[in-house]
Amino acid sequence: MKMSSDDKKIMETAKILEINIPQEQAGMRIDKGLSEGSSLEGMDLSRSRIQRLLQDGMILVNDRPVRPSYRLQAGDVVCVQIPAIRPAAIVPEDIPLDILYEDAHLLIVNKPQGMVVHPAPGHEEHTLVNAVLFHCQGDLSGINGELRPGIVHRIDRDTSGALVVCKDDRTHQDLAAQLKEHTITRVYHAIVQGNVKADEGRIDASIGRHPTDRKRMSIHSRSGRRAVTHYRVLERFGGYTYIQCRLETGRTHQIRVHMASIAHPLLGDPLYNRSKDNPFRLNGQALHAYVLGFKHPHSGEYLEVSAPFPGYFIELLNKLRNR
């Protein structure tokens, strides 16, 4: 593949992933296996995008290019190179931020419900990244490419709460390692459908891309990755329950999928709550990232913040208490 000097500059900041294929993915077409989201956690690449990368020689299996029809074998080493996107694709925007903590290396923001974390098709503007680029004057980590500067983890558009943004690569790498080791404290508050009988519980069910609906995740995916959620009941309201969830792992839609899997989907969840019961006219799931804690990459001290609840969440709790 012949590249111009500009292309080479872009490729210098490309994201490169090396994946060891497990036994459960053996026999799958490579384009299907990689697009299911288990191997490329957090990248959310479509099957057509994977096919284009294969055709461009950006994906190698055991150091050799393969076709999209190639069948994966257990033990295959797949190297995926995902080109970064030019920084001009994102425009800094003067959007107010609710900053919970900030220093020279990172900031923690309380993301509002309805705000997308980073630009994506259909959401090219007014994202958290647009706001953070303006606030930090572009001084952000570049490890996750030009569309996700400083972003080491995400929360869904309609989930509010605490999210950390990295200003330099060292901070990003350290926090990414803590995420991988499951040592970061992440506590969410949610309101679910139905009366959760047990006062507390643990859900251990692998999560991967839904076999037929790419917008959804599922515990029935052939190539799911282990996911563990600990939950505790805070209050009961008859047909609804207010719970706290602590993440042991951090898979896409983890709390939403896990609670739906035990017949207690989040109130207002448009993807996983099959009930048409939404008397409170919610704009998305009732889920808030309440506590975020980790060892500061530079000081080594434990840092923990709590994100104030959004108005809709407080109002919803008051309505349920007064029913």
N, C-alpha and C positions, 0 to 999 in steps of 0.2 A: 504494500500500500504506500503510494507516494504522498508525502505530506509537505506542505509549504512551511516556511519558517514560522508563520503565525500558528499553524496547526501544531507544530512541534512545541511551541511555547505553551499552548493549551494542554498538550499531552503531558507536560512536565508536572502538572497539578492534577492529573487524572487519578481517579480512585482505582486501586488495584486490589482485587480480592483473590485469595487462594482457597479453594474449597476441596476438601477430601470427601468423596462420595460415599455415603454409608450404604449398608446392605439393603435397607428398605427402599432406596431409590434405584437399585439395579434393575435394568430393563426399561426404564423410562426414557422417552426421547429427551435429549438434552434441552431443547427449547421449552418443553413442558415442565421438566424437572426444575430448571432454574427460575422459571417464571412463577412457580407456585409460592415463592416468597420465603421458603424455609431456609434455603442456602444463602439467598441474598437478603437477609433480614434487614428491614428498614429501607431497602432500595426501591421496592415496589415497581419492578420493571415488567412491562407487558411482554407477552410472548412474541409479538411482532418486533419489539425493541431488541429482545434477545436474538431473534433471527437476523436482524440487521447487524448486530455486533458480531455474530458468527460469520456472516458474509464478508464483513470488513476485516476479518482476521483478528478481532479484538478478544476472542475467546479461544483458548488453547486447551486441549486435553492431553495430558502427559507430554506437553511441549509441542503438540502438533495441532494444526487447525482441523476442524471437523465440520460436517454439514449439520443443519438443524435436525435431520433425521437420525443422527447418531444416537445409539442406545447406550446409556450410561452403564458402567460396570462398577461393582463395589471396589473401592481402592483407587479409582481414577482420581487424578489430581487435576482440577479444573482451575485455570487462571483466567480471571475476567478483568479486563481493563475498560473502565467506564470513563470516557472523555469528560473533562470538566467543561462547563459552559462559560462563555465570555462574560466578564463582570458587567458589561454594558447591558446585560439582560435584566438587571435589577436596578431600580431607581430608588435611592433613599427617600423616605417620606417622613415628614414631621408629624408623626402620630404619637400622642401621649402614651407613656408607659407607666404602669404601676410597678415601680422598682422596689423590691423587698430587701435587696442587698446588692452592693457594688463595690468593687475595688479595682486595682490596676489589671487584674487577671481575668475576672469574670463578673457577671451580674446575674441576679436571679429576679425574674419578673413574674408578676401575677397575670397570666394571660386571660383575657376575657373570653367568655363563651361567644362563639361565632367567628373568632379570628383564626385564620389559617396560619400555621407556623411558618411555612416557606412557600415560595412561588411554585405553582404547578399548573398544568393546563386548566384553564377556566378560572384560575386564581393567580393571575400574574401580578396584581397590585394589592396594596392595603394589607399585606401580611406582616407577621411579627418580624420577619427578616427585613422587610422594607423599613420598619420603624427602628430596629436595632442598628441598621446601617447608618441611619441619620444620627441617632444618639451617640454612637461610638465613632462616627466619622470614618467608617470603613475599617477601623482597627479591630479586626476579628480573625479568629482561626480560619484557615483555608482548607483544612483536612477533608471536609465533606464536600468540597467542590464549590463552585461559584453560586449555585442556587441555594446552598445551605450553609453559608458562612457562620461559624460559631455554634452551629446546632449539633449537640452531641446526643440529645434524645428529644422525642416529640410527644405531644399529647394531641388528641383529636381536635378538630375544629370546634366541635360543640362541647368539648370538655374544658373547663376553666381550671386555673390554678398555677402552681409553682413550676417554673421551667428555667433551667440554667443555660446561659449563653457564654461561650468561651471567647476570650479576646486574643489568645495566642495558642500556638500549636502544642506547646508543652502541657498547658492546662487541659486542652482537649484530649490529648493522648492519655493523661493520667485519669481523667474522669471516665473516658471510654474503658480503661482497664478496670476501674472500680465497678462500672456497669456490668462488665463481662464476668467479674468475680461475685456479683450479686451482693456487694457490700454497701450500696447506697440505700438509704432509708427513703421509701416512697409510700406514703399513706394517703389513701383517697377516702372521701366520704361520698356515699351514694344513697339514692332512694330507689328501692326495687319494688316490683309488683309482687303482691302476695304476702303472706305471713311466714317469715322464715322461722321455723320451729326451733332449730338448735340455736343456742346462745352464741356459739362460735363454731367455726369449721375450717377445713382445709380442702381446697380443690387442687388436685394434681392430675392435669389432663393436657396432653400435648396439643399445640395449636399450629395450624398451617393454613395455607390458602384454601378456600372452599373449592371443591372439585368442579363446580359448575358456575359459580357466581364470584367473579374476581373482586367485587366490592366487599365481600364478606370473608371472614376467617371462620375456621371450624375446628372442633375437636376430633373430627372424623377424617382429616386430611391424611393421605398416605405418607406424606413426608413432613408431618408436623414436628415441632421441636418442644421439648419439655417445658411446661408452664405450671407455676405454682402460685396460688392466691390464698391468703389467709383472711378470713372475714370474721367480724364480730358484730353482733346486734347492739345498736345504741338505743333505739326506740321502736316500738311497734304501734301501728295505727290501724289494726284490723286488716284491711286489704292491701296495706303497704308497709314496708319496713325500712327504717333508716339504719344503714350499716356503715362500718368502717372496714376498708380493705387494705391489707399490706401486701405489696408485691414482693415475692421472692425472686421472680424473673420478670422480664419486661417484654412480652410479645405484643404484637399489634392487636389492639382491641381486647387485650387480655381480660380485664374485669368484665367487659360487656359480654364476651363469649362465655366465660366461666359461669357467670351468674345466670345467663340464659340456659346453660347446660343443666342447671339444677332446678329449672322451672321458675326462676325468679329474675326475669330480665329487668334491666333498668327502666324506670319510668320515663316515658318519652323517647326511648331509643328507636330510631326509625329503621334500623337494620335488623335488630335481634329481638325486638318485642313484637310478637305477632298479634297481641291484643290490640283492639281498636280503642281500648279504654284510655283516653287522654283528656280527662275532664279539666285539667289545669292548663291546657293549651301551651304545652312546653315546646320550645324550639330546639329539640334535641334531648339527649339523655341527661338525667339529673346526676352528674358526676363531677366532682371537684378534687383536684390534686392539692390536698391540704398541707401535707408536710413533706419537705425535701431536705435530706441531710446527707452529708458526705465529709470525708477528710479533705481539707483544703490542700490542693496539689502543691502549694508553695510553703505554707506555714506548717502543714502537717496536723493542724488542730481541727477538731470536729466542728463543722458548721451546719446549723439546722435553722430553717425558717418555716413559718406557718403562713399560708396565704389566706387572707380574709375571704369569707364566703361572698359570692356575688349576690346582688339584691334578690334575684329571682329565686335563689336557693333558700334564702332566709324566709322569703314570703311563702314559699311552698311549704316549708316546715311549719310555719305559723298556721297555715290553712289546715294542714293535716292534724295539728294539735287541737284545733278548735272544731273539728268535725264532730 
